[in-house]
Amino acid sequence: MTDPAISKETAPPAGVSAKPPEASGSRTERRTVIALILSLAFCAAGPVLWLAAPFLPTRTAITVVLGLSGVVAALGLVAAVIVREMTDEDSKIRGVRAATRFAVLFPIAFLLFAFIVLPALEGRRSETRRIVSVGHLSRIGRAATEWMLKRGGGQKLYPPSLKTLLDDRFVKDPTFFIYPERLPDGRDVTQSKLRKGEFVTDYESLFDRAGFRVASAAAPSDLAMAWEKDGVCTYGRNVLFLDGHTEHVVGDEAFLALVKRVDQWIEEHKPK
């Protein structure tokens, strides 16, 4: 017979129905599955944001979304760790342990890729853009020399501005005056101006700065002819000289010294 004292102690309070252990366990497992799904969603959202970032119109938006992708992936990692702690080895939910293992390892791999490999890739892309910009400056320099030989007259004067090279068709492609993958104002702004026929340039020149016609005989060959404007390149600037060679000048002090020399020459040779 059952001991009445034991039965009384183990009996549930009046008005409260007894809950079988299976019901409590299934509810816990449901919460675990929901948490796992959210964790996997966060893990997937991080790479999606990272892949979508380069298609945004401005550099600021790209930076924000890249940072957000890392935060989202990190949240997915934290959630996966919590779910894994909630799930024991004897869980009745098939695949939960394997899924949490994936949810933990995938964000770690993504974060390592995004914040260790990505800077190296970005450095490579910056070097490629720099090389393309050197090509643009070299094309501008050849066009200016050709203009001077054909239209500079007896004094062999250089063109009055960079825009003259485009207007006189010595440079036929207007994108030669735009820094590769330019993003400070957004791609749409630049392309819109080009479609309207406006002259857009990311380069400044000796000719535009002088405000008068520069004679080739009067200008020394080591004087800067054209260079990238402020804020176009994040690391150093490409500078084209009158003798046709280009240099990548790193540091504001060295670049400002070149521009100061240009200004001094302009002041000395300005028409009285």
Beta strands, then each sheet from edge to edge (+ up, - down):
strand 1: 203-205
strand 2: 224-228
strand 3: 237-241
strand 4: 246-249
sheet 1: 1+ 2- 3+ 4-
end
